[in-house]
Amino acid sequence: MRDEQTLRVRTKRFAIAIIRMCVSLPPTDEARVIKRQLLRSGTSPGAHCREAFRSRSDAEMISKLETLLQELDESVYWMELLVESEIAPAARLEPLMAEADELLAMGVASVRTIKRRRR
């Protein structure tokens, strides 16, 4: 239960941090395109996490958590693009990227635990 709450709280905080960071991006065409993608992928892990912990089966929970992992990985990609294209400073995105990596590790561990439990 504690791990569930931790993941739920952290994915929600991550979404809020993504929203706040995106608001600060410059109003260029390039930034707008990436911002839309990042807003979508960066806010959806929290929703998938909530769905996962309301799942009716282990298989459904694994599916939702694996989608959460895909969205987090995609978020890292968009943040890398922002840094490498010099739209946003690395210092602004490094904490978000580190949090995404930690959330990925937590999600992977959760999926492994559920799969082990199913055997």
A tleap script that builds the chain and sets N, CA, C and O, in Angstrom:
source leaprc.protein.ff14SB
mol = sequence {
  NMET ARG ASP GLU GLN THR LEU ARG VAL ARG
  THR LYS ARG PHE ALA ILE ALA ILE ILE ARG
  MET CYS VAL SER LEU PRO PRO THR ASP GLU
  ALA ARG VAL ILE LYS ARG GLN LEU LEU ARG
  SER GLY THR SER PRO GLY ALA HIE CYS ARG
  GLU ALA PHE ARG SER ARG SER ASP ALA GLU
  MET ILE SER LYS LEU GLU THR LEU LEU GLN
  GLU LEU ASP GLU SER VAL TYR TRP MET GLU
  LEU LEU VAL GLU SER GLU ILE ALA PRO ALA
  ALA ARG LEU GLU PRO LEU MET ALA GLU ALA
  ASP GLU LEU LEU ALA MET GLY VAL ALA SER
  VAL ARG THR ILE LYS ARG ARG ARG CARG
}
set mol.1.N position { 0.820 -1.197 0.000 }
set mol.1.CA position { 0.000 0.000 0.000 }
set mol.1.C position { 0.864 1.262 0.000 }
set mol.1.O position { 0.545 2.239 -0.676 }
set mol.2.N position { 1.967 1.233 0.767 }
set mol.2.CA position { 2.847 2.404 0.842 }
set mol.2.C position { 3.451 2.714 -0.526 }
set mol.2.O position { 3.503 3.874 -0.936 }
set mol.3.N position { 3.911 1.663 -1.241 }
set mol.3.CA position { 4.484 1.870 -2.572 }
set mol.3.C position { 3.459 2.451 -3.526 }
set mol.3.O position { 3.778 3.313 -4.345 }
set mol.4.N position { 2.224 1.973 -3.419 }
set mol.4.CA position { 1.144 2.485 -4.265 }
set mol.4.C position { 0.967 3.981 -4.030 }
set mol.4.O position { 0.903 4.757 -4.983 }
set mol.5.N position { 0.888 4.381 -2.785 }
set mol.5.CA position { 0.693 5.794 -2.465 }
set mol.5.C position { 1.880 6.629 -2.938 }
set mol.5.O position { 1.701 7.721 -3.477 }
set mol.6.N position { 3.090 6.115 -2.734 }
set mol.6.CA position { 4.286 6.842 -3.153 }
set mol.6.C position { 4.280 7.070 -4.661 }
set mol.6.O position { 4.526 8.185 -5.120 }
set mol.7.N position { 4.004 6.031 -5.427 }
set mol.7.CA position { 3.983 6.165 -6.887 }
set mol.7.C position { 2.873 7.104 -7.325 }
set mol.7.O position { 3.069 7.918 -8.227 }
set mol.8.N position { 1.716 7.000 -6.700 }
set mol.8.CA position { 0.593 7.884 -7.055 }
set mol.8.C position { 0.932 9.339 -6.773 }
set mol.8.O position { 0.685 10.209 -7.608 }
set mol.9.N position { 1.490 9.606 -5.615 }
set mol.9.CA position { 1.833 10.982 -5.234 }
set mol.9.C position { 2.930 11.526 -6.147 }
set mol.9.O position { 2.850 12.662 -6.615 }
set mol.10.N position { 3.940 10.721 -6.393 }
set mol.10.CA position { 5.072 11.210 -7.193 }
set mol.10.C position { 4.712 11.408 -8.654 }
set mol.10.O position { 5.209 12.345 -9.280 }
set mol.11.N position { 3.861 10.555 -9.222 }
set mol.11.CA position { 3.472 10.769 -10.621 }
set mol.11.C position { 2.607 12.016 -10.757 }
set mol.11.O position { 2.668 12.713 -11.770 }
set mol.12.N position { 1.809 12.294 -9.741 }
set mol.12.CA position { 0.995 13.518 -9.773 }
set mol.12.C position { 1.891 14.751 -9.644 }
set mol.12.O position { 1.713 15.727 -10.374 }
set mol.13.N position { 2.846 14.710 -8.724 }
set mol.13.CA position { 3.790 15.825 -8.579 }
set mol.13.C position { 4.597 16.030 -9.855 }
set mol.13.O position { 4.880 17.161 -10.250 }
set mol.14.N position { 4.963 14.923 -10.495 }
set mol.14.CA position { 5.710 14.997 -11.751 }
set mol.14.C position { 4.867 15.720 -12.805 }
set mol.14.O position { 5.376 16.577 -13.528 }
set mol.15.N position { 3.600 15.381 -12.889 }
set mol.15.CA position { 2.698 16.025 -13.855 }
set mol.15.C position { 2.625 17.530 -13.608 }
set mol.15.O position { 2.683 18.322 -14.549 }
set mol.16.N position { 2.501 17.913 -12.362 }
set mol.16.CA position { 2.420 19.335 -12.024 }
set mol.16.C position { 3.720 20.046 -12.389 }
set mol.16.O position { 3.696 21.163 -12.906 }
set mol.17.N position { 4.851 19.398 -12.121 }
set mol.17.CA position { 6.154 19.993 -12.467 }
set mol.17.C position { 6.301 20.138 -13.977 }
set mol.17.O position { 6.854 21.128 -14.454 }
set mol.18.N position { 5.813 19.165 -14.724 }
set mol.18.CA position { 5.859 19.237 -16.195 }
set mol.18.C position { 5.010 20.411 -16.679 }
set mol.18.O position { 5.441 21.180 -17.539 }
set mol.19.N position { 3.819 20.548 -16.133 }
set mol.19.CA position { 2.934 21.655 -16.523 }
set mol.19.C position { 3.624 22.989 -16.262 }
set mol.19.O position { 3.643 23.867 -17.125 }
set mol.20.N position { 4.182 23.133 -15.082 }
set mol.20.CA position { 4.839 24.394 -14.723 }
set mol.20.C position { 6.037 24.683 -15.625 }
set mol.20.O position { 6.258 25.827 -16.021 }
set mol.21.N position { 6.800 23.654 -15.944 }
set mol.21.CA position { 7.949 23.845 -16.822 }
set mol.21.C position { 7.491 24.234 -18.224 }
set mol.21.O position { 8.083 25.116 -18.847 }
set mol.22.N position { 6.453 23.590 -18.719 }
set mol.22.CA position { 5.964 23.876 -20.072 }
set mol.22.C position { 5.444 25.304 -20.195 }
set mol.22.O position { 5.591 25.932 -21.243 }
set mol.23.N position { 4.843 25.812 -19.142 }
set mol.23.CA position { 4.345 27.189 -19.141 }
set mol.23.C position { 5.501 28.172 -19.372 }
set mol.23.O position { 5.311 29.243 -19.948 }
set mol.24.N position { 6.689 27.795 -18.918 }
set mol.24.CA position { 7.838 28.692 -19.018 }
set mol.24.C position { 8.575 28.621 -20.356 }
set mol.24.O position { 9.514 29.383 -20.583 }
set mol.25.N position { 8.160 27.722 -21.236 }
set mol.25.CA position { 8.848 27.593 -22.531 }
set mol.25.C position { 8.571 28.815 -23.410 }
set mol.25.O position { 7.521 29.447 -23.296 }
set mol.26.N position { 9.521 29.135 -24.286 }
set mol.26.CA position { 9.317 30.294 -25.161 }
set mol.26.C position { 8.181 30.046 -26.157 }
set mol.26.O position { 7.855 28.896 -26.451 }
set mol.27.N position { 7.580 31.114 -26.675 }
set mol.27.CA position { 6.433 30.964 -27.582 }
set mol.27.C position { 6.829 30.747 -29.049 }
set mol.27.O position { 6.202 31.310 -29.946 }
set mol.28.N position { 7.863 29.936 -29.296 }
set mol.28.CA position { 8.268 29.651 -30.678 }
set mol.28.C position { 7.475 28.459 -31.208 }
set mol.28.O position { 6.906 27.690 -30.432 }
set mol.29.N position { 7.438 28.309 -32.525 }
set mol.29.CA position { 6.736 27.169 -33.120 }
set mol.29.C position { 7.326 25.840 -32.640 }
set mol.29.O position { 6.592 24.909 -32.310 }
set mol.30.N position { 8.661 25.765 -32.606 }
set mol.30.CA position { 9.330 24.530 -32.189 }
set mol.30.C position { 8.979 24.174 -30.744 }
set mol.30.O position { 8.666 23.025 -30.432 }
set mol.31.N position { 9.035 25.165 -29.884 }
set mol.31.CA position { 8.722 24.922 -28.473 }
set mol.31.C position { 7.267 24.500 -28.301 }
set mol.31.O position { 6.968 23.632 -27.481 }
set mol.32.N position { 6.367 25.101 -29.060 }
set mol.32.CA position { 4.945 24.752 -28.957 }
set mol.32.C position { 4.694 23.293 -29.334 }
set mol.32.O position { 3.911 22.601 -28.683 }
set mol.33.N position { 5.365 22.831 -30.392 }
set mol.33.CA position { 5.172 21.440 -30.833 }
set mol.33.C position { 5.642 20.476 -29.749 }
set mol.33.O position { 4.928 19.538 -29.394 }
set mol.34.N position { 6.834 20.707 -29.229 }
set mol.34.CA position { 7.375 19.821 -28.195 }
set mol.34.C position { 6.574 19.947 -26.909 }
set mol.34.O position { 6.330 18.949 -26.231 }
set mol.35.N position { 6.164 21.157 -26.571 }
set mol.35.CA position { 5.379 21.375 -25.349 }
set mol.35.C position { 4.104 20.553 -25.361 }
set mol.35.O position { 3.757 19.935 -24.354 }
set mol.36.N position { 3.404 20.536 -26.480 }
set mol.36.CA position { 2.158 19.758 -26.559 }
set mol.36.C position { 2.424 18.272 -26.326 }
set mol.36.O position { 1.679 17.602 -25.612 }
set mol.37.N position { 3.487 17.773 -26.935 }
set mol.37.CA position { 3.834 16.357 -26.773 }
set mol.37.C position { 4.222 16.051 -25.328 }
set mol.37.O position { 3.799 15.045 -24.757 }
set mol.38.N position { 5.040 16.940 -24.744 }
set mol.38.CA position { 5.508 16.732 -23.378 }
set mol.38.C position { 4.364 16.863 -22.371 }
set mol.38.O position { 4.301 16.109 -21.400 }
set mol.39.N position { 3.479 17.801 -22.598 }
set mol.39.CA position { 2.327 17.928 -21.697 }
set mol.39.C position { 1.497 16.642 -21.689 }
set mol.39.O position { 1.051 16.186 -20.636 }
set mol.40.N position { 1.301 16.072 -22.860 }
set mol.40.CA position { 0.510 14.842 -22.951 }
set mol.40.C position { 1.239 13.679 -22.278 }
set mol.40.O position { 0.670 12.989 -21.432 }
set mol.41.N position { 2.504 13.466 -22.659 }
set mol.41.CA position { 3.221 12.307 -22.119 }
set mol.41.C position { 3.616 12.497 -20.658 }
set mol.41.O position { 3.721 11.518 -19.919 }
set mol.42.N position { 3.834 13.730 -20.233 }
set mol.42.CA position { 4.268 13.975 -18.861 }
set mol.42.C position { 3.155 13.983 -17.836 }
set mol.42.O position { 3.401 13.804 -16.643 }
set mol.43.N position { 1.934 14.190 -18.295 }
set mol.43.CA position { 0.812 14.186 -17.348 }
set mol.43.C position { 0.082 12.842 -17.311 }
set mol.43.O position { -0.615 12.545 -16.341 }
set mol.44.N position { 0.235 12.037 -18.346 }
set mol.44.CA position { -0.506 10.773 -18.380 }
set mol.44.C position { -0.002 9.690 -17.424 }
set mol.44.O position { -0.805 8.839 -17.038 }
set mol.45.N position { 1.277 9.659 -17.012 }
set mol.45.CA position { 1.671 8.609 -16.067 }
set mol.45.C position { 0.853 8.626 -14.770 }
set mol.45.O position { 0.548 7.568 -14.219 }
set mol.46.N position { 0.506 9.794 -14.289 }
set mol.46.CA position { -0.306 9.874 -13.079 }
set mol.46.C position { -1.675 9.236 -13.270 }
set mol.46.O position { -2.173 8.533 -12.391 }
set mol.47.N position { -2.272 9.489 -14.422 }
set mol.47.CA position { -3.581 8.891 -14.708 }
set mol.47.C position { -3.470 7.372 -14.847 }
set mol.47.O position { -4.323 6.636 -14.352 }
set mol.48.N position { -2.417 6.906 -15.522 }
set mol.48.CA position { -2.234 5.458 -15.678 }
set mol.48.C position { -1.944 4.800 -14.337 }
set mol.48.O position { -2.356 3.666 -14.094 }
set mol.49.N position { -1.241 5.504 -13.476 }
set mol.49.CA position { -0.968 4.975 -12.145 }
set mol.49.C position { -2.271 4.788 -11.372 }
set mol.49.O position { -2.487 3.748 -10.752 }
set mol.50.N position { -3.123 5.784 -11.412 }
set mol.50.CA position { -4.419 5.679 -10.724 }
set mol.50.C position { -5.227 4.507 -11.277 }
set mol.50.O position { -5.831 3.743 -10.523 }
set mol.51.N position { -5.228 4.377 -12.603 }
set mol.51.CA position { -5.951 3.269 -13.220 }
set mol.51.C position { -5.352 1.925 -12.821 }
set mol.51.O position { -6.080 0.963 -12.575 }
set mol.52.N position { -4.019 1.862 -12.756 }
set mol.52.CA position { -3.353 0.601 -12.418 }
set mol.52.C position { -3.779 0.098 -11.049 }
set mol.52.O position { -4.048 -1.090 -10.871 }
set mol.53.N position { -3.839 1.001 -10.090 }
set mol.53.CA position { -4.176 0.577 -8.738 }
set mol.53.C position { -5.682 0.392 -8.513 }
set mol.53.O position { -6.125 0.092 -7.404 }
set mol.54.N position { -6.441 0.572 -9.567 }
set mol.54.CA position { -7.872 0.248 -9.526 }
set mol.54.C position { -8.181 -0.949 -10.448 }
set mol.54.O position { -9.341 -1.256 -10.724 }
set mol.55.N position { -7.135 -1.596 -10.900 }
set mol.55.CA position { -7.293 -2.714 -11.837 }
set mol.55.C position { -8.045 -3.872 -11.219 }
set mol.55.O position { -8.036 -4.082 -10.006 }
set mol.56.N position { -8.695 -4.613 -12.095 }
set mol.56.CA position { -9.452 -5.782 -11.651 }
set mol.56.C position { -8.621 -7.051 -11.658 }
set mol.56.O position { -9.031 -8.069 -11.100 }
set mol.57.N position { -7.451 -6.994 -12.289 }
set mol.57.CA position { -6.602 -8.187 -12.360 }
set mol.57.C position { -5.142 -7.767 -12.425 }
set mol.57.O position { -4.821 -6.612 -12.708 }
set mol.58.N position { -4.270 -8.721 -12.159 }
set mol.58.CA position { -2.840 -8.458 -12.270 }
set mol.58.C position { -2.461 -8.111 -13.713 }
set mol.58.O position { -1.628 -7.237 -13.950 }
set mol.59.N position { -3.077 -8.801 -14.666 }
set mol.59.CA position { -2.764 -8.533 -16.072 }
set mol.59.C position { -3.127 -7.102 -16.450 }
set mol.59.O position { -2.377 -6.429 -17.157 }
set mol.60.N position { -4.268 -6.649 -15.980 }
set mol.60.CA position { -4.681 -5.276 -16.269 }
set mol.60.C position { -3.739 -4.286 -15.584 }
set mol.60.O position { -3.392 -3.260 -16.167 }
set mol.61.N position { -3.327 -4.583 -14.362 }
set mol.61.CA position { -2.417 -3.699 -13.640 }
set mol.61.C position { -1.073 -3.615 -14.364 }
set mol.61.O position { -0.512 -2.529 -14.508 }
set mol.62.N position { -0.562 -4.747 -14.814 }
set mol.62.CA position { 0.703 -4.762 -15.550 }
set mol.62.C position { 0.580 -3.927 -16.813 }
set mol.62.O position { 1.478 -3.148 -17.133 }
set mol.63.N position { -0.507 -4.080 -17.523 }
set mol.63.CA position { -0.720 -3.317 -18.748 }
set mol.63.C position { -0.697 -1.813 -18.478 }
set mol.63.O position { -0.045 -1.060 -19.202 }
set mol.64.N position { -1.405 -1.376 -17.442 }
set mol.64.CA position { -1.446 0.055 -17.106 }
set mol.64.C position { -0.083 0.557 -16.670 }
set mol.64.O position { 0.325 1.654 -17.052 }
set mol.65.N position { 0.628 -0.234 -15.873 }
set mol.65.CA position { 1.956 0.182 -15.431 }
set mol.65.C position { 2.941 0.233 -16.591 }
set mol.65.O position { 3.802 1.112 -16.635 }
set mol.66.N position { 2.826 -0.694 -17.524 }
set mol.66.CA position { 3.718 -0.666 -18.681 }
set mol.66.C position { 3.421 0.541 -19.570 }
set mol.66.O position { 4.336 1.089 -20.185 }
set mol.67.N position { 2.174 0.958 -19.645 }
set mol.67.CA position { 1.837 2.180 -20.373 }
set mol.67.C position { 2.420 3.388 -19.656 }
set mol.67.O position { 2.933 4.304 -20.299 }
set mol.68.N position { 2.346 3.397 -18.336 }
set mol.68.CA position { 2.965 4.444 -17.528 }
set mol.68.C position { 4.454 4.542 -17.869 }
set mol.68.O position { 4.981 5.642 -18.039 }
set mol.69.N position { 5.132 3.395 -17.970 }
set mol.69.CA position { 6.560 3.371 -18.289 }
set mol.69.C position { 6.835 3.943 -19.682 }
set mol.69.O position { 7.797 4.686 -19.878 }
set mol.70.N position { 5.998 3.595 -20.625 }
set mol.70.CA position { 6.168 4.127 -21.987 }
set mol.70.C position { 6.032 5.643 -22.004 }
set mol.70.O position { 6.817 6.331 -22.656 }
set mol.71.N position { 5.054 6.159 -21.301 }
set mol.71.CA position { 4.825 7.601 -21.279 }
set mol.71.C position { 5.966 8.341 -20.571 }
set mol.71.O position { 6.359 9.426 -21.001 }
set mol.72.N position { 6.494 7.767 -19.499 }
set mol.72.CA position { 7.635 8.384 -18.824 }
set mol.72.C position { 8.850 8.425 -19.738 }
set mol.72.O position { 9.555 9.432 -19.805 }
set mol.73.N position { 9.089 7.318 -20.442 }
set mol.73.CA position { 10.227 7.268 -21.361 }
set mol.73.C position { 10.056 8.293 -22.482 }
set mol.73.O position { 11.017 8.952 -22.876 }
set mol.74.N position { 8.850 8.422 -22.985 }
set mol.74.CA position { 8.584 9.418 -24.020 }
set mol.74.C position { 8.813 10.834 -23.476 }
set mol.74.O position { 9.336 11.696 -24.183 }
set mol.75.N position { 8.431 11.063 -22.251 }
set mol.75.CA position { 8.646 12.376 -21.630 }
set mol.75.C position { 10.131 12.716 -21.579 }
set mol.75.O position { 10.528 13.846 -21.864 }
set mol.76.N position { 10.939 11.742 -21.218 }
set mol.76.CA position { 12.398 11.960 -21.187 }
set mol.76.C position { 12.886 12.330 -22.584 }
set mol.76.O position { 13.725 13.218 -22.733 }
set mol.77.N position { 12.375 11.666 -23.591 }
set mol.77.CA position { 12.763 11.968 -24.975 }
set mol.77.C position { 12.476 13.435 -25.314 }
set mol.77.O position { 13.341 14.130 -25.848 }
set mol.78.N position { 11.261 13.904 -25.005 }
set mol.78.CA position { 10.902 15.289 -25.329 }
set mol.78.C position { 11.758 16.272 -24.535 }
set mol.78.O position { 12.132 17.327 -25.048 }
set mol.79.N position { 12.066 15.931 -23.294 }
set mol.79.CA position { 12.926 16.814 -22.510 }
set mol.79.C position { 14.346 16.843 -23.069 }
set mol.79.O position { 14.990 17.892 -23.081 }
set mol.80.N position { 14.830 15.698 -23.527 }
set mol.80.CA position { 16.146 15.662 -24.177 }
set mol.80.C position { 16.153 16.556 -25.410 }
set mol.80.O position { 17.123 17.274 -25.652 }
set mol.81.N position { 15.079 16.518 -26.187 }
set mol.81.CA position { 14.989 17.379 -27.368 }
set mol.81.C position { 15.016 18.856 -26.990 }
set mol.81.O position { 15.666 19.657 -27.662 }
set mol.82.N position { 14.322 19.216 -25.930 }
set mol.82.CA position { 14.322 20.612 -25.483 }
set mol.82.C position { 15.736 21.072 -25.123 }
set mol.82.O position { 16.142 22.186 -25.456 }
set mol.83.N position { 16.466 20.212 -24.450 }
set mol.83.CA position { 17.838 20.565 -24.046 }
set mol.83.C position { 18.767 20.592 -25.257 }
set mol.83.O position { 19.494 21.563 -25.465 }
set mol.84.N position { 18.742 19.532 -26.047 }
set mol.84.CA position { 19.679 19.413 -27.159 }
set mol.84.C position { 19.416 20.424 -28.269 }
set mol.84.O position { 20.332 20.769 -29.016 }
set mol.85.N position { 18.194 20.899 -28.387 }
set mol.85.CA position { 17.884 21.936 -29.380 }
set mol.85.C position { 18.043 23.337 -28.785 }
set mol.85.O position { 17.823 24.341 -29.461 }
set mol.86.N position { 18.427 23.383 -27.518 }
set mol.86.CA position { 18.681 24.629 -26.796 }
set mol.86.C position { 17.434 25.515 -26.654 }
set mol.86.O position { 17.525 26.741 -26.594 }
set mol.87.N position { 16.286 24.864 -26.603 }
set mol.87.CA position { 15.040 25.592 -26.357 }
set mol.87.C position { 14.912 25.875 -24.857 }
set mol.87.O position { 14.412 26.924 -24.452 }
set mol.88.N position { 15.367 24.932 -24.054 }
set mol.88.CA position { 15.307 25.075 -22.600 }
set mol.88.C position { 16.661 24.694 -22.009 }
set mol.88.O position { 17.350 23.830 -22.551 }
set mol.89.N position { 17.046 25.328 -20.909 }
set mol.89.CA position { 18.340 25.016 -20.303 }
set mol.89.C position { 18.344 23.651 -19.611 }
set mol.89.O position { 17.352 23.245 -19.005 }
set mol.90.N position { 19.453 22.966 -19.709 }
set mol.90.CA position { 19.593 21.648 -19.090 }
set mol.90.C position { 19.324 21.711 -17.590 }
set mol.90.O position { 18.707 20.806 -17.028 }
set mol.91.N position { 19.780 22.765 -16.950 }
set mol.91.CA position { 19.598 22.891 -15.503 }
set mol.91.C position { 18.117 22.879 -15.115 }
set mol.91.O position { 17.764 22.411 -14.033 }
set mol.92.N position { 17.272 23.379 -15.974 }
set mol.92.CA position { 15.825 23.422 -15.708 }
set mol.92.C position { 15.194 22.037 -15.836 }
set mol.92.O position { 14.234 21.714 -15.136 }
set mol.93.N position { 15.749 21.216 -16.747 }
set mol.93.CA position { 15.132 19.924 -17.032 }
set mol.93.C position { 15.777 18.746 -16.318 }
set mol.93.O position { 15.151 17.695 -16.177 }
set mol.94.N position { 17.011 18.900 -15.869 }
set mol.94.CA position { 17.697 17.775 -15.225 }
set mol.94.C position { 16.938 17.210 -14.022 }
set mol.94.O position { 16.856 15.989 -13.888 }
set mol.95.N position { 16.377 18.049 -13.137 }
set mol.95.CA position { 15.616 17.470 -12.018 }
set mol.95.C position { 14.382 16.681 -12.486 }
set mol.95.O position { 14.052 15.646 -11.906 }
set mol.96.N position { 13.717 17.158 -13.513 }
set mol.96.CA position { 12.555 16.441 -14.051 }
set mol.96.C position { 12.973 15.127 -14.697 }
set mol.96.O position { 12.289 14.113 -14.556 }
set mol.97.N position { 14.084 15.147 -15.398 }
set mol.97.CA position { 14.573 13.922 -16.034 }
set mol.97.C position { 15.013 12.908 -14.976 }
set mol.97.O position { 14.794 11.707 -15.138 }
set mol.98.N position { 15.630 13.388 -13.897 }
set mol.98.CA position { 16.033 12.493 -12.812 }
set mol.98.C position { 14.807 11.878 -12.139 }
set mol.98.O position { 14.802 10.690 -11.819 }
set mol.99.N position { 13.776 12.681 -11.928 }
set mol.99.CA position { 12.542 12.160 -11.331 }
set mol.99.C position { 11.890 11.138 -12.255 }
set mol.99.O position { 11.384 10.115 -11.791 }
set mol.100.N position { 11.897 11.406 -13.554 }
set mol.100.CA position { 11.345 10.439 -14.509 }
set mol.100.C position { 12.105 9.123 -14.424 }
set mol.100.O position { 11.497 8.053 -14.456 }
set mol.101.N position { 13.428 9.191 -14.316 }
set mol.101.CA position { 14.231 7.969 -14.193 }
set mol.101.C position { 13.878 7.196 -12.922 }
set mol.101.O position { 13.779 5.970 -12.945 }
set mol.102.N position { 13.689 7.913 -11.820 }
set mol.102.CA position { 13.314 7.246 -10.570 }
set mol.102.C position { 11.930 6.619 -10.669 }
set mol.102.O position { 11.710 5.504 -10.195 }
set mol.103.N position { 11.004 7.337 -11.285 }
set mol.103.CA position { 9.659 6.789 -11.470 }
set mol.103.C position { 9.692 5.567 -12.382 }
set mol.103.O position { 8.967 4.599 -12.156 }
set mol.104.N position { 10.531 5.613 -13.407 }
set mol.104.CA position { 10.693 4.448 -14.283 }
set mol.104.C position { 11.177 3.246 -13.475 }
set mol.104.O position { 10.652 2.143 -13.624 }
set mol.105.N position { 12.166 3.457 -12.629 }
set mol.105.CA position { 12.695 2.362 -11.808 }
set mol.105.C position { 11.626 1.801 -10.881 }
set mol.105.O position { 11.519 0.586 -10.710 }
set mol.106.N position { 10.839 2.683 -10.288 }
set mol.106.CA position { 9.756 2.228 -9.411 }
set mol.106.C position { 8.717 1.428 -10.190 }
set mol.106.O position { 8.234 0.397 -9.722 }
set mol.107.N position { 8.382 1.912 -11.379 }
set mol.107.CA position { 7.394 1.210 -12.198 }
set mol.107.C position { 7.884 -0.150 -12.647 }
set mol.107.O position { 7.133 -1.124 -12.620 }
set mol.108.N position { 9.142 -0.223 -13.061 }
set mol.108.CA position { 9.728 -1.503 -13.477 }
set mol.108.C position { 9.717 -2.487 -12.305 }
set mol.108.O position { 9.374 -3.657 -12.473 }
set mol.109.N position { 10.091 -2.007 -11.123 }
set mol.109.CA position { 10.096 -2.873 -9.939 }
set mol.109.C position { 8.687 -3.368 -9.624 }
set mol.109.O position { 8.507 -4.527 -9.250 }
set mol.110.N position { 7.705 -2.513 -9.770 }
set mol.110.CA position { 6.318 -2.915 -9.513 }
set mol.110.C position { 5.867 -3.994 -10.491 }
set mol.110.O position { 5.248 -4.982 -10.096 }
set mol.111.N position { 6.179 -3.799 -11.756 }
set mol.111.CA position { 5.794 -4.790 -12.773 }
set mol.111.C position { 6.473 -6.125 -12.487 }
set mol.111.O position { 5.833 -7.173 -12.567 }
set mol.112.N position { 7.751 -6.098 -12.156 }
set mol.112.CA position { 8.477 -7.343 -11.854 }
set mol.112.C position { 7.861 -8.052 -10.649 }
set mol.112.O position { 7.708 -9.273 -10.660 }
set mol.113.N position { 7.514 -7.301 -9.627 }
set mol.113.CA position { 6.914 -7.889 -8.425 }
set mol.113.C position { 5.591 -8.570 -8.763 }
set mol.113.O position { 5.328 -9.685 -8.315 }
set mol.114.N position { 4.770 -7.902 -9.546 }
set mol.114.CA position { 3.465 -8.472 -9.910 }
set mol.114.C position { 3.660 -9.728 -10.761 }
set mol.114.O position { 2.972 -10.728 -10.562 }
set mol.115.N position { 4.594 -9.673 -11.702 }
set mol.115.CA position { 4.834 -10.854 -12.558 }
set mol.115.C position { 5.363 -12.025 -11.736 }
set mol.115.O position { 4.983 -13.170 -11.981 }
set mol.116.N position { 6.237 -11.753 -10.762 }
set mol.116.CA position { 6.749 -12.816 -9.886 }
set mol.116.C position { 5.603 -13.425 -9.066 }
set mol.116.O position { 5.529 -14.641 -8.884 }
set mol.117.N position { 4.734 -12.572 -8.588 }
set mol.117.CA position { 3.608 -13.007 -7.767 }
set mol.117.C position { 2.663 -13.923 -8.567 }
set mol.117.O position { 2.042 -14.830 -8.013 }
set mol.118.N position { 2.572 -13.668 -9.859 }
set mol.118.CA position { 1.657 -14.438 -10.716 }
set mol.118.C position { 2.150 -15.852 -10.978 }
set mol.118.O position { 1.356 -16.737 -11.300 }
set mol.119.N position { 3.448 -16.071 -10.844 }
set mol.119.CA position { 4.026 -17.398 -11.188 }
set mol.119.C position { 3.670 -18.459 -10.206 }
set mol.119.O position { 4.079 -19.609 -10.363 }
savepdb mol mol.pdb
quit
